[in-house]
Amino acid sequence: MSIPLHDTGSVKISEAAHSYLKVRADQSNTSVVALIRDLVEKYVANELHVFSMADQLNIAKGFGKITGDSQ
């Protein structure tokens, strides 16, 4: 069973970016759309990891969650 996907609509990118993504997708034997989806997923996972680490550091310093929520 695959996870549900959200349609973000059409995203416009430069010709240079598209050329780069097209070559990378071709080298990976995948589509540009699948490559972009993978890159976005990896970016978000990394950002969530960084946020989590910053949150833990802030809590360890005694300042609570960085979002300002009470503990």
N, CA, C and O atoms as CSV, one atom per row, in Angstrom:
chain,resi,resn,atom,element,x,y,z
A,1,MET,N,N,0.843,-1.170,0.000
A,1,MET,CA,C,0.000,0.000,0.000
A,1,MET,C,C,0.898,1.246,0.000
A,1,MET,O,O,1.808,1.353,0.822
A,2,SER,N,N,0.648,2.163,-0.897
A,2,SER,CA,C,1.458,3.382,-0.976
A,2,SER,C,C,0.827,4.487,-0.129
A,2,SER,O,O,-0.370,4.476,0.160
A,3,ILE,N,N,1.670,5.432,0.254
A,3,ILE,CA,C,1.176,6.548,1.056
A,3,ILE,C,C,0.387,7.510,0.176
A,3,ILE,O,O,0.676,7.635,-1.014
A,4,PRO,N,N,-0.603,8.190,0.744
A,4,PRO,CA,C,-1.347,9.166,-0.061
A,4,PRO,C,C,-0.457,10.349,-0.415
A,4,PRO,O,O,0.366,10.777,0.394
A,5,LEU,N,N,-0.620,10.872,-1.615
A,5,LEU,CA,C,0.170,12.007,-2.080
A,5,LEU,C,C,-0.729,13.225,-2.231
A,5,LEU,O,O,-1.908,13.112,-2.568
A,6,HIS,N,N,-0.151,14.384,-1.975
A,6,HIS,CA,C,-0.879,15.654,-2.111
A,6,HIS,C,C,-0.458,16.324,-3.409
A,6,HIS,O,O,0.735,16.472,-3.673
A,7,ASP,N,N,-1.412,16.723,-4.209
A,7,ASP,CA,C,-1.122,17.396,-5.469
A,7,ASP,C,C,-0.867,18.872,-5.196
A,7,ASP,O,O,-1.766,19.587,-4.754
A,8,THR,N,N,0.363,19.333,-5.458
A,8,THR,CA,C,0.704,20.726,-5.211
A,8,THR,C,C,0.468,21.605,-6.429
A,8,THR,O,O,0.719,22.809,-6.381
A,9,GLY,N,N,-0.003,21.028,-7.501
A,9,GLY,CA,C,-0.209,21.811,-8.708
A,9,GLY,C,C,1.080,21.940,-9.499
A,9,GLY,O,O,2.029,21.187,-9.283
A,10,SER,N,N,1.111,22.870,-10.390
A,10,SER,CA,C,2.258,23.059,-11.260
A,10,SER,C,C,3.284,23.982,-10.613
A,10,SER,O,O,2.946,25.071,-10.151
A,11,VAL,N,N,4.528,23.545,-10.584
A,11,VAL,CA,C,5.620,24.353,-10.046
A,11,VAL,C,C,6.512,24.759,-11.219
A,11,VAL,O,O,6.972,23.905,-11.977
A,12,LYS,N,N,6.748,26.034,-11.363
A,12,LYS,CA,C,7.576,26.548,-12.450
A,12,LYS,C,C,9.041,26.614,-12.009
A,12,LYS,O,O,9.338,27.116,-10.924
A,13,ILE,N,N,9.955,26.111,-12.841
A,13,ILE,CA,C,11.385,26.170,-12.559
A,13,ILE,C,C,12.110,26.686,-13.797
A,13,ILE,O,O,11.563,26.677,-14.900
A,14,SER,N,N,13.347,27.135,-13.601
A,14,SER,CA,C,14.121,27.671,-14.727
A,14,SER,C,C,14.502,26.553,-15.696
A,14,SER,O,O,14.475,25.373,-15.348
A,15,GLU,N,N,14.853,26.947,-16.907
A,15,GLU,CA,C,15.317,25.978,-17.909
A,15,GLU,C,C,16.575,25.264,-17.437
A,15,GLU,O,O,16.730,24.062,-17.653
A,16,ALA,N,N,17.487,26.016,-16.782
A,16,ALA,CA,C,18.725,25.407,-16.288
A,16,ALA,C,C,18.420,24.339,-15.244
A,16,ALA,O,O,18.992,23.249,-15.277
A,17,ALA,N,N,17.513,24.656,-14.315
A,17,ALA,CA,C,17.145,23.682,-13.289
A,17,ALA,C,C,16.490,22.458,-13.916
A,17,ALA,O,O,16.755,21.329,-13.504
A,18,HIS,N,N,15.633,22.681,-14.915
A,18,HIS,CA,C,14.969,21.559,-15.569
A,18,HIS,C,C,15.983,20.686,-16.310
A,18,HIS,O,O,15.897,19.459,-16.263
A,19,SER,N,N,16.928,21.306,-16.982
A,19,SER,CA,C,17.955,20.534,-17.693
A,19,SER,C,C,18.734,19.659,-16.728
A,19,SER,O,O,18.978,18.483,-16.998
A,20,TYR,N,N,19.123,20.241,-15.597
A,20,TYR,CA,C,19.857,19.492,-14.576
A,20,TYR,C,C,19.027,18.307,-14.072
A,20,TYR,O,O,19.510,17.177,-14.006
A,21,LEU,N,N,17.764,18.590,-13.716
A,21,LEU,CA,C,16.904,17.531,-13.197
A,21,LEU,C,C,16.635,16.448,-14.232
A,21,LEU,O,O,16.562,15.266,-13.894
A,22,LYS,N,N,16.488,16.852,-15.500
A,22,LYS,CA,C,16.252,15.882,-16.584
A,22,LYS,C,C,17.427,14.929,-16.716
A,22,LYS,O,O,17.237,13.719,-16.841
A,23,VAL,N,N,18.652,15.472,-16.690
A,23,VAL,CA,C,19.837,14.614,-16.809
A,23,VAL,C,C,19.946,13.693,-15.597
A,23,VAL,O,O,20.216,12.501,-15.741
A,24,ARG,N,N,19.734,14.250,-14.396
A,24,ARG,CA,C,19.794,13.413,-13.185
A,24,ARG,C,C,18.745,12.319,-13.217
A,24,ARG,O,O,19.028,11.177,-12.854
A,25,ALA,N,N,17.542,12.654,-13.644
A,25,ALA,CA,C,16.469,11.660,-13.726
A,25,ALA,C,C,16.816,10.582,-14.746
A,25,ALA,O,O,16.615,9.395,-14.489
A,26,ASP,N,N,17.335,10.990,-15.900
A,26,ASP,CA,C,17.725,10.019,-16.919
A,26,ASP,C,C,18.811,9.077,-16.403
A,26,ASP,O,O,18.760,7.871,-16.646
A,27,GLN,N,N,19.791,9.633,-15.693
A,27,GLN,CA,C,20.871,8.814,-15.142
A,27,GLN,C,C,20.357,7.838,-14.080
A,27,GLN,O,O,20.931,6.765,-13.888
A,28,SER,N,N,19.286,8.211,-13.400
A,28,SER,CA,C,18.713,7.360,-12.357
A,28,SER,C,C,17.600,6.464,-12.896
A,28,SER,O,O,16.985,5.702,-12.151
A,29,ASN,N,N,17.355,6.567,-14.192
A,29,ASN,CA,C,16.297,5.792,-14.839
A,29,ASN,C,C,14.942,6.022,-14.162
A,29,ASN,O,O,14.205,5.078,-13.876
A,30,THR,N,N,14.636,7.295,-13.915
A,30,THR,CA,C,13.370,7.671,-13.297
A,30,THR,C,C,12.825,8.907,-14.010
A,30,THR,O,O,13.454,9.417,-14.937
A,31,SER,N,N,11.675,9.383,-13.585
A,31,SER,CA,C,11.089,10.584,-14.186
A,31,SER,C,C,11.527,11.817,-13.410
A,31,SER,O,O,11.958,11.722,-12.261
A,32,VAL,N,N,11.414,12.963,-14.046
A,32,VAL,CA,C,11.728,14.229,-13.377
A,32,VAL,C,C,10.790,14.428,-12.187
A,32,VAL,O,O,11.226,14.868,-11.123
A,33,VAL,N,N,9.525,14.111,-12.357
A,33,VAL,CA,C,8.552,14.270,-11.271
A,33,VAL,C,C,8.936,13.398,-10.077
A,33,VAL,O,O,8.905,13.866,-8.939
A,34,ALA,N,N,9.298,12.139,-10.320
A,34,ALA,CA,C,9.694,11.241,-9.229
A,34,ALA,C,C,10.960,11.749,-8.550
A,34,ALA,O,O,11.086,11.665,-7.328
A,35,LEU,N,N,11.897,12.275,-9.332
A,35,LEU,CA,C,13.132,12.815,-8.768
A,35,LEU,C,C,12.836,14.024,-7.888
A,35,LEU,O,O,13.356,14.126,-6.776
A,36,ILE,N,N,12.007,14.938,-8.376
A,36,ILE,CA,C,11.653,16.121,-7.590
A,36,ILE,C,C,10.951,15.704,-6.303
A,36,ILE,O,O,11.244,16.243,-5.236
A,37,ARG,N,N,10.026,14.747,-6.395
A,37,ARG,CA,C,9.326,14.270,-5.200
A,37,ARG,C,C,10.328,13.714,-4.187
A,37,ARG,O,O,10.212,13.992,-2.994
A,38,ASP,N,N,11.306,12.935,-4.644
A,38,ASP,CA,C,12.322,12.370,-3.764
A,38,ASP,C,C,13.182,13.468,-3.130
A,38,ASP,O,O,13.479,13.417,-1.937
A,39,LEU,N,N,13.580,14.460,-3.932
A,39,LEU,CA,C,14.391,15.559,-3.404
A,39,LEU,C,C,13.636,16.360,-2.344
A,39,LEU,O,O,14.212,16.733,-1.322
A,40,VAL,N,N,12.359,16.624,-2.581
A,40,VAL,CA,C,11.553,17.373,-1.611
A,40,VAL,C,C,11.394,16.566,-0.325
A,40,VAL,O,O,11.523,17.116,0.769
A,41,GLU,N,N,11.114,15.265,-0.445
A,41,GLU,CA,C,10.965,14.414,0.735
A,41,GLU,C,C,12.244,14.396,1.562
A,41,GLU,O,O,12.189,14.482,2.789
A,42,LYS,N,N,13.404,14.286,0.900
A,42,LYS,CA,C,14.687,14.286,1.612
A,42,LYS,C,C,14.939,15.631,2.279
A,42,LYS,O,O,15.430,15.677,3.407
A,43,TYR,N,N,14.615,16.714,1.608
A,43,TYR,CA,C,14.800,18.048,2.168
A,43,TYR,C,C,13.946,18.225,3.423
A,43,TYR,O,O,14.436,18.698,4.448
A,44,VAL,N,N,12.679,17.848,3.343
A,44,VAL,CA,C,11.773,17.995,4.476
A,44,VAL,C,C,12.230,17.119,5.644
A,44,VAL,O,O,12.217,17.569,6.790
A,45,ALA,N,N,12.631,15.884,5.373
A,45,ALA,CA,C,13.112,15.003,6.440
A,45,ALA,C,C,14.324,15.617,7.138
A,45,ALA,O,O,14.427,15.568,8.364
A,46,ASN,N,N,15.237,16.193,6.366
A,46,ASN,CA,C,16.414,16.826,6.950
A,46,ASN,C,C,16.026,18.045,7.783
A,46,ASN,O,O,16.545,18.230,8.885
A,47,GLU,N,N,15.131,18.869,7.276
A,47,GLU,CA,C,14.703,20.053,8.014
A,47,GLU,C,C,13.996,19.675,9.310
A,47,GLU,O,O,14.189,20.334,10.332
A,48,LEU,N,N,13.180,18.625,9.283
A,48,LEU,CA,C,12.506,18.173,10.495
A,48,LEU,C,C,13.513,17.649,11.513
A,48,LEU,O,O,13.341,17.845,12.716
A,49,HIS,N,N,14.557,16.987,11.036
A,49,HIS,CA,C,15.616,16.496,11.919
A,49,HIS,C,C,16.341,17.683,12.574
A,49,HIS,O,O,16.574,17.680,13.783
A,50,VAL,N,N,16.690,18.682,11.783
A,50,VAL,CA,C,17.361,19.872,12.324
A,50,VAL,C,C,16.455,20.554,13.338
A,50,VAL,O,O,16.921,20.942,14.409
A,51,PHE,N,N,15.181,20.709,13.029
A,51,PHE,CA,C,14.232,21.332,13.946
A,51,PHE,C,C,14.163,20.550,15.249
A,51,PHE,O,O,14.174,21.143,16.328
A,52,SER,N,N,14.092,19.232,15.163
A,52,SER,CA,C,14.031,18.383,16.348
A,52,SER,C,C,15.273,18.552,17.217
A,52,SER,O,O,15.174,18.648,18.440
A,53,MET,N,N,16.440,18.586,16.578
A,53,MET,CA,C,17.684,18.767,17.324
A,53,MET,C,C,17.713,20.134,18.006
A,53,MET,O,O,18.124,20.233,19.162
A,54,ALA,N,N,17.288,21.178,17.318
A,54,ALA,CA,C,17.255,22.515,17.892
A,54,ALA,C,C,16.267,22.571,19.057
A,54,ALA,O,O,16.536,23.203,20.078
A,55,ASP,N,N,15.138,21.914,18.899
A,55,ASP,CA,C,14.126,21.858,19.950
A,55,ASP,C,C,14.706,21.183,21.193
A,55,ASP,O,O,14.538,21.681,22.306
A,56,GLN,N,N,15.386,20.055,21.009
A,56,GLN,CA,C,15.994,19.340,22.133
A,56,GLN,C,C,17.055,20.193,22.820
A,56,GLN,O,O,17.140,20.201,24.048
A,57,LEU,N,N,17.851,20.900,22.053
A,57,LEU,CA,C,18.889,21.761,22.618
A,57,LEU,C,C,18.266,22.890,23.440
A,57,LEU,O,O,18.735,23.203,24.534
A,58,ASN,N,N,17.217,23.492,22.911
A,58,ASN,CA,C,16.541,24.576,23.615
A,58,ASN,C,C,15.928,24.081,24.926
A,58,ASN,O,O,15.990,24.772,25.944
A,59,ILE,N,N,15.339,22.886,24.899
A,59,ILE,CA,C,14.759,22.293,26.106
A,59,ILE,C,C,15.867,22.007,27.124
A,59,ILE,O,O,15.705,22.273,28.315
A,60,ALA,N,N,16.990,21.465,26.650
A,60,ALA,CA,C,18.115,21.154,27.535
A,60,ALA,C,C,18.664,22.412,28.206
A,60,ALA,O,O,19.164,22.347,29.329
A,61,LYS,N,N,18.575,23.542,27.532
A,61,LYS,CA,C,19.036,24.813,28.100
A,61,LYS,C,C,18.018,25.387,29.083
A,61,LYS,O,O,18.285,26.392,29.743
A,62,GLY,N,N,16.849,24.745,29.180
A,62,GLY,CA,C,15.833,25.197,30.114
A,62,GLY,C,C,14.873,26.231,29.571
A,62,GLY,O,O,14.146,26.867,30.335
A,63,PHE,N,N,14.861,26.408,28.250
A,63,PHE,CA,C,14.000,27.425,27.636
A,63,PHE,C,C,12.702,26.870,27.060
A,63,PHE,O,O,11.893,27.628,26.525
A,64,GLY,N,N,12.495,25.577,27.158
A,64,GLY,CA,C,11.288,24.970,26.601
A,64,GLY,C,C,11.397,24.753,25.103
A,64,GLY,O,O,12.461,24.911,24.505
A,65,LYS,N,N,10.276,24.391,24.520
A,65,LYS,CA,C,10.239,24.113,23.081
A,65,LYS,C,C,10.445,25.408,22.292
A,65,LYS,O,O,10.010,26.477,22.721
A,66,ILE,N,N,11.102,25.307,21.150
A,66,ILE,CA,C,11.379,26.519,20.367
A,66,ILE,C,C,10.115,27.110,19.740
A,66,ILE,O,O,10.113,28.258,19.297
A,67,THR,N,N,9.050,26.322,19.706
A,67,THR,CA,C,7.789,26.850,19.186
A,67,THR,C,C,7.067,27.700,20.208
A,67,THR,O,O,6.076,28.358,19.891
A,68,GLY,N,N,7.569,27.689,21.455
A,68,GLY,CA,C,6.953,28.479,22.502
A,68,GLY,C,C,5.858,27.752,23.250
A,68,GLY,O,O,5.258,28.314,24.167
A,69,ASP,N,N,5.585,26.499,22.873
A,69,ASP,CA,C,4.574,25.717,23.581
A,69,ASP,C,C,5.070,25.428,24.998
A,69,ASP,O,O,6.269,25.269,25.222
A,70,SER,N,N,4.154,25.364,25.934
A,70,SER,CA,C,4.551,25.034,27.303
A,70,SER,C,C,4.837,23.539,27.413
A,70,SER,O,O,4.292,22.724,26.669
A,71,GLN,N,N,5.702,23.208,28.354
A,71,GLN,CA,C,6.076,21.794,28.522
A,71,GLN,C,C,5.051,21.052,29.319
A,71,GLN,O,O,5.202,19.854,29.558
